[in-house]
């Protein structure tokens, strides 16, 4: 792999900006949310057996690594694009594509926060049964309080909120690592259970469907791997952004593999599938007793509190950066006296609050919201990986690099691009339809911003085609919902 500093200068964005530990903590906090505590049960409930899970992890590991390296490479070879995940789409494919990338990333972060609230209070119900499954009135009131506490922390300054992120990151990792060690040293990992249904039941889902389901879950638990890039404009040194992303990725992957493999050796697929959220609590309870479930539920609560703060930071920064660079309406660029993105943070929390109210009248909980969150972020992933591939193909930004380095990033960009397409396929038709419903209002927001700056709306043919497709799918999706063929509640 090319030297980390190759082709770069030691750029200083802000002497008082976020340091390497802050950036690593931002990624870990954003990525390790509730998914690590539910993934064993979610994969099992999707019908995935041991063999499919291992194949799925191989596919996911390669795919997410390439996506992560796309962000690393773009940060390295295109250091002036400090808007991160949105700015890559804009630089490569124009204003409207850039807007959709920023908008999709923003809405994805919002929905991730909503999903976290339901799992947070479902875990707290272990200690306080009044919270039920995490989607009743008491839970929504509690979640609303936390959302506005996050708003207070972020509006006091992004750096201060990021410092708290380091504390919550440590707090979530300690119980998680204790759980892994407990399973190992209790000698409750049974190879016979691990191998018993390696390829699944004869009448179960085919292997391909199991692998697709596994990958669908695994991409959710890696959501946020680009977190340091998303707030790259706040970094003290630009070079730290890529390094923080790489370090965080390998640490997170190691934790996920340990948790997944160990769980499959403790309980059968059917038993894992029957566990309530968070499923890891049931696994550890089977190993060490009730205190294990208490430990995991406490870990989930701490983890999600940190993740909610992390996503509030990211969701506030993305549209703010986009507005500063002329894609979102100007009002989104406003800061308060602390230098915090006050407008985007406020709008973000208001939308999350609206979704919390919807939860009261909805049967959908954690899995539904994280599924839609994944669907929304696939657009930014798609454009970012495609942009790296095009840049490497044209050697744009790769001047002076060896042929080996250029070909390496062509392969990485290509794999990231096809992995993004595979994830869109894995989301299914329902996921695509719901995604277009959420993207459609963005057309109005984009048009307002363009008019505000005196620029043409949808000047390119490709822009017109994409906007038309979104509107058509939006109408079809609404019709399917109205006739009961798609359920969103």
C-alpha positions in Angstrom: 0.0 0.0 0.0 1.2 3.5 -0.7 2.9 5.4 2.1 0.3 7.2 4.2 2.0 10.6 3.6 2.6 10.1 -0.1 1.5 13.0 -2.2 0.3 15.0 0.8 1.4 18.1 2.6 0.9 18.6 6.4 -2.0 20.8 6.0 -3.4 22.6 9.0 -7.1 23.3 8.8 -7.5 24.7 12.3 -4.9 25.0 15.1 -7.7 24.4 17.5 -9.4 21.7 15.5 -10.1 18.0 16.2 -7.0 15.9 17.0 -6.4 12.3 15.9 -7.9 10.8 19.1 -11.0 13.0 18.6 -11.4 11.8 15.0 -10.9 8.1 15.8 -13.4 8.5 18.6 -15.9 10.1 16.2 -15.7 7.1 13.9 -15.9 4.5 16.6 -18.7 6.3 18.4 -20.7 6.7 15.2 -20.1 3.1 14.0 -20.4 1.1 17.2 -23.9 1.9 18.1 -26.5 -0.8 18.8 -25.8 -3.0 15.9 -23.0 -4.9 17.5 -25.3 -6.0 20.3 -28.1 -7.1 17.9 -26.3 -8.4 14.8 -26.2 -12.1 15.9 -30.0 -12.2 16.4 -30.7 -10.1 13.3 -28.6 -12.4 11.1 -30.1 -15.5 12.6 -33.7 -14.1 12.2 -32.9 -13.5 8.5 -32.3 -17.2 8.2 -28.5 -16.9 8.0 -26.6 -20.0 9.2 -22.9 -20.3 10.1 -21.6 -20.8 6.6 -23.7 -17.9 5.2 -22.6 -15.6 8.0 -18.9 -16.4 7.4 -19.3 -15.8 3.6 -21.2 -12.7 4.3 -18.5 -11.4 6.6 -15.9 -12.0 3.9 -18.0 -10.1 1.3 -18.7 -7.3 3.8 -15.1 -7.1 5.0 -13.8 -6.7 1.5 -16.6 -4.4 0.4 -16.5 -2.1 3.5 -12.7 -2.1 3.4 -12.8 -0.8 -0.2 -15.4 1.8 0.7 -13.3 2.9 3.6 -10.2 3.1 1.4 -12.2 5.1 -1.1 -12.8 7.8 1.6 -9.2 7.5 2.7 -7.9 7.9 -0.9 -10.1 10.8 -1.7 -9.1 12.6 1.5 -5.5 11.9 0.6 -5.5 12.8 -3.1 -8.2 15.4 -3.0 -7.4 17.1 0.3 -9.2 20.4 -0.7 -12.6 18.6 -0.8 -13.2 19.1 2.9 -16.9 18.6 2.6 -16.2 14.9 2.5 -18.8 12.4 1.5 -21.0 15.1 -0.3 -18.2 17.1 -1.9 -16.9 14.0 -3.8 -20.2 13.6 -5.6 -20.4 17.3 -6.4 -16.8 17.5 -7.7 -17.3 14.4 -9.9 -20.9 14.7 -11.1 -22.2 18.2 -10.6 -24.3 20.3 -8.2 -27.5 18.2 -8.1 -25.6 14.9 -7.6 -23.6 16.5 -4.9 -26.8 17.8 -3.2 -28.4 14.3 -3.3 -25.3 12.9 -1.7 -25.3 15.4 1.1 -29.1 15.1 1.5 -29.0 11.3 1.6 -26.2 11.3 4.1 -28.1 13.8 6.3 -31.4 11.9 6.3 -29.5 8.6 6.9 -27.9 10.1 10.0 -31.4 11.3 11.2 -32.9 7.9 10.8 -30.0 6.2 12.5 -30.6 8.4 15.5 -34.3 7.5 15.5 -33.5 3.8 15.4 -31.0 4.2 18.2 -33.7 5.7 20.5 -35.9 2.7 20.2 -33.1 0.2 21.0 -31.8 2.4 23.8 -35.1 2.4 25.7 -35.7 -1.3 24.8 -32.4 -2.0 26.6 -33.3 0.2 29.5 -36.5 -1.7 29.9 -34.4 -4.5 31.4 -33.8 -2.3 34.4 -37.0 -0.2 34.1 -39.9 -2.3 32.6 -42.0 0.9 32.1 -40.1 1.5 28.8 -41.5 -1.7 27.2 -40.1 -2.3 23.7 -38.7 1.2 23.5 -41.5 2.7 21.3 -44.2 3.7 23.9 -45.0 7.1 25.2 -42.6 7.0 28.2 -39.8 5.9 25.8 -40.5 8.7 23.3 -40.5 11.3 26.1 -37.1 10.0 27.4 -35.7 9.9 23.8 -36.9 13.5 23.2 -35.0 14.7 26.3 -31.8 13.0 25.1 -32.2 14.5 21.6 -32.3 18.0 23.0 -29.4 17.3 25.4 -27.4 16.4 22.4 -28.5 19.6 20.7 -27.3 21.6 23.8 -23.9 19.9 23.7 -23.4 20.3 20.0 -24.5 24.0 19.9 -21.9 24.7 22.7 -19.2 23.7 20.2 -18.4 20.7 18.0 -15.0 20.3 19.6 -16.4 20.1 23.1 -19.0 17.6 22.0 -16.3 15.5 20.4 -14.3 15.5 23.6 -17.4 13.9 25.3 -17.3 11.4 22.5 -14.0 10.1 23.7 -15.4 9.4 27.1 -18.5 7.6 25.7 -16.3 5.6 23.4 -14.3 4.2 26.3 -17.5 3.6 28.3 -19.0 1.5 25.5 -15.9 -0.5 24.7 -15.2 -1.7 28.2 -18.4 -3.7 28.7 -18.2 -5.0 25.1 -14.7 -6.3 25.6 -15.6 -7.8 29.0 -18.4 -9.7 27.3 -16.1 -11.2 24.7 -13.5 -12.2 27.4 -16.3 -13.8 29.5 -17.5 -16.0 26.6 -13.9 -17.1 25.9 -12.8 -17.9 29.4 -16.1 -19.4 30.5 -15.4 -22.2 28.0 -19.0 -22.1 26.8 -18.1 -21.8 23.1 -19.1 -25.2 21.7 -17.6 -26.1 18.3 -20.5 -28.7 17.8 -23.1 -25.9 18.0 -20.9 -23.8 15.6 -20.8 -26.6 13.1 -24.2 -28.2 13.7 -26.2 -26.3 11.1 -23.3 -24.9 9.1 -25.3 -24.8 5.8 -28.7 -24.5 7.3 -31.9 -26.6 7.4 -33.0 -28.4 4.2 -36.1 -26.3 3.9 -34.5 -23.0 5.0 -33.6 -20.1 2.7 -31.1 -20.8 -0.1 -27.5 -19.8 0.6 -27.6 -16.8 -1.7 -30.5 -15.3 0.2 -28.8 -16.0 3.5 -25.6 -14.2 2.4 -27.6 -11.2 1.1 -29.4 -10.9 4.4 -26.1 -11.1 6.3 -24.5 -8.4 4.2 -27.6 -6.3 4.7 -27.1 -6.4 8.4 -23.4 -6.0 8.3 -23.4 -2.8 6.3 -25.7 -1.3 9.0 -23.2 -2.0 11.8 -20.5 -0.4 9.7 -22.6 2.7 9.1 -20.5 5.8 10.0 -17.1 4.4 8.9 -16.7 7.6 6.9 -17.4 9.7 10.0 -14.0 11.3 10.3 -14.2 12.3 6.6 -17.7 13.8 7.2 -16.2 16.3 9.7 -12.9 16.7 7.9 -13.3 20.4 7.8 -13.0 20.4 11.6 -9.8 18.4 11.7 -6.6 20.0 13.1 -4.5 18.2 10.4 -6.0 17.0 7.1 -3.7 13.9 7.0 -5.2 12.7 10.3 -8.6 12.1 8.7 -7.6 9.2 6.5 -5.4 7.7 9.2 -8.2 7.9 11.8 -10.6 6.1 9.4 -8.1 3.2 8.7 -7.3 2.7 12.4 -10.9 2.8 13.5 -11.9 0.3 10.7 -9.6 -2.5 11.7 -10.3 -2.1 15.4 -14.1 -2.2 14.8 -13.8 -5.2 12.3 -11.9 -7.2 14.9 -14.6 -6.6 17.6 -17.4 -7.5 15.2 -15.8 -10.8 14.1 -15.2 -11.8 17.7 -18.7 -11.1 18.8 -20.3 -12.8 15.7 -18.2 -15.9 15.8 -18.4 -16.4 19.5 -22.2 -16.0 19.5 -22.6 -18.7 16.9 -20.8 -21.1 19.2 -23.0 -20.5 22.2 -26.5 -20.9 20.8 -28.1 -22.4 17.7 -29.5 -20.2 14.8 -33.1 -20.9 15.9 -32.3 -19.9 19.5 -30.4 -16.7 18.4 -33.3 -15.8 16.1 -35.8 -16.0 19.0 -33.9 -13.6 21.3 -35.3 -10.2 21.9 -33.2 -7.1 21.3 -30.5 -6.7 22.2 -29.8 -10.4 21.3 -26.3 -10.3 22.8 -27.8 -9.9 26.2 -29.5 -13.3 25.8 -26.2 -14.8 24.6 -24.2 -13.6 27.5 -27.0 -14.6 30.0 -26.7 -18.1 28.7 -23.0 -18.1 29.4 -22.7 -16.4 32.8 -26.2 -15.8 34.1 -28.4 -12.8 34.6 -25.5 -10.4 35.3 -24.4 -11.0 31.7 -27.7 -9.6 30.4 -27.5 -6.7 32.8 -23.9 -5.9 31.6 -24.9 -6.0 27.9 -28.0 -3.9 28.4 -25.9 -1.3 30.2 -23.3 -1.4 27.4 -26.1 -0.9 24.8 -27.4 2.1 26.7 -23.9 3.7 27.0 -23.1 2.8 23.4 -26.3 4.4 22.0 -26.0 7.5 24.1 -22.6 8.1 22.6 -23.8 7.2 19.1 -26.7 9.6 19.3 -24.3 12.4 20.2 -21.9 11.3 17.4 -24.7 11.3 14.8 -26.0 14.6 16.0 -22.5 16.1 15.2 -22.3 14.4 11.8 -25.9 15.2 10.8 -25.3 18.8 11.8 -22.0 19.1 10.0 -22.9 17.6 6.6 -25.7 20.1 5.5 -23.7 22.9 7.2 -20.6 22.1 5.0 -22.8 21.7 2.0 -24.4 25.2 2.6 -21.0 26.8 3.1 -19.9 25.4 -0.3 -23.1 26.5 -2.1 -25.3 23.4 -2.4 -27.8 23.7 0.5 -29.7 27.0 1.1 -27.6 29.7 2.8 -29.4 29.6 6.1 -27.9 26.1 6.7 -24.5 27.7 6.9 -25.3 29.9 9.9 -23.2 29.5 13.1 -23.7 30.7 16.6 -21.2 32.5 18.8 -19.5 29.2 19.6 -18.9 28.4 16.0 -21.4 25.6 16.1 -23.8 24.9 13.1 -26.9 26.2 15.0 -29.4 26.0 12.1 -28.6 22.6 10.9 -28.3 21.2 14.4 -31.8 22.6 15.3 -33.4 21.4 12.1 -31.8 18.0 12.6 -33.2 17.6 16.1 -36.6 18.9 15.1 -36.9 16.3 12.3 -35.7 13.5 14.7 -38.4 14.7 17.1 -41.0 14.5 14.4 -40.0 10.9 13.7 -40.2 10.1 17.4 -43.8 11.3 17.4 -44.5 9.0 14.4 -43.1 6.0 16.4 -46.1 6.4 18.8 -48.5 5.6 15.9 -46.2 3.1 14.2 -45.5 -0.6 14.6 -42.1 -0.2 13.1 -39.1 -0.1 15.4 -35.3 -0.5 15.4 -34.9 -2.8 12.4 -37.2 -0.7 10.1 -35.5 2.6 10.7 -32.0 1.2 10.4 -32.9 -0.5 7.1 -34.1 2.8 5.6 -31.1 4.6 7.1 -28.8 2.2 5.2 -30.8 2.7 2.0 -30.3 6.5 2.2 -26.6 6.4 2.7 -26.0 4.1 -0.2 -26.3 7.0 -2.6 -23.4 8.9 -1.1 -21.4 5.6 -1.0 -22.2 5.0 -4.6 -21.1 8.4 -5.9 -18.0 8.5 -3.7 -16.6 5.2 -4.9 -17.5 6.0 -8.5 -15.7 9.3 -8.2 -12.5 7.6 -6.9 -12.6 5.1 -9.7 -13.0 7.9 -12.3 -10.2 10.0 -10.7 -7.9 7.0 -10.7 -8.8 6.1 -14.3 -8.0 9.7 -15.4 -5.1 10.0 -13.0 -6.8 13.1 -11.6 -5.0 13.9 -8.4 -2.6 11.0 -8.9 0.0 12.9 -10.8 3.5 11.7 -9.9 2.2 8.4 -8.4 3.5 5.0 -9.5 1.5 2.9 -11.9 1.1 0.3 -9.1 -0.5 2.9 -6.8 -2.9 4.1 -9.6 -4.0 0.6 -10.4 -4.4 -0.2 -6.7 -6.9 2.7 -6.3 -8.7 1.8 -9.6 -9.4 -1.6 -8.1 -10.4 -0.2 -4.8 -12.8 2.3 -6.5 -14.2 -0.4 -8.8 -14.8 -2.8 -5.9 -16.4 -0.1 -3.8 -18.7 0.9 -6.7 -19.9 -2.6 -7.4 -20.3 -3.3 -3.6 -22.5 -0.2 -3.4 -24.6 -1.6 -6.3 -24.9 -4.9 -4.5 -26.1 -3.2 -1.3 -28.8 -1.4 -3.3 -29.9 -4.8 -4.7 -29.8 -6.3 -1.2 -32.1 -3.6 0.0 -34.9 -4.9 -2.3 -37.7 -3.1 -4.1 -39.4 -1.9 -0.9 -36.2 -0.3 0.3 -35.8 1.5 -3.0 -39.4 2.8 -3.0 -39.2 4.1 0.6 -35.9 5.8 -0.3 -37.4 7.7 -3.2 -40.2 8.9 -0.9 -37.5 10.5 1.3 -35.5 11.9 -1.6 -38.4 13.6 -3.3 -38.7 16.5 -0.8 -35.0 17.2 -1.4 -35.8 18.4 -4.9 -37.8 21.3 -3.5 -34.9 22.1 -1.1 -32.4 22.0 -3.9 -34.4 24.2 -6.2 -34.9 26.8 -3.4 -31.1 26.9 -2.8 -30.4 27.2 -6.6 -32.9 30.0 -7.0 -31.5 31.8 -3.9 -28.1 31.9 -5.5 -29.4 32.8 -8.9 -28.3 29.6 -10.5 -30.2 27.3 -12.9 -32.2 24.4 -11.5 -31.3 21.0 -13.0 -29.2 22.4 -15.9 -27.9 19.1 -17.1 -29.8 16.4 -18.9 -28.6 13.8 -16.4 -30.0 15.9 -13.5 -33.4 16.2 -15.2 -33.5 12.4 -15.7 -32.6 11.6 -12.1 -35.1 14.1 -10.7 -37.8 12.8 -13.0 -37.0 9.2 -11.9 -37.3 10.2 -8.3 -40.7 11.9 -8.8 -42.0 8.9 -10.8 -40.9 6.4 -8.2 -42.3 8.7 -5.5 -45.7 8.7 -7.1 -45.6 4.9 -7.6 -44.5 4.3 -4.0 -47.3 6.4 -2.6 -49.8 4.5 -4.8 -48.4 1.2 -3.6 -48.6 2.3 0.1 -52.2 3.6 -0.4 -53.2 0.2 -1.8 -51.4 -1.7 1.0 -48.8 -3.3 -1.2 -46.0 -1.5 0.7 -46.2 -1.1 4.5 -44.3 1.7 6.3 -46.1 1.7 9.6 
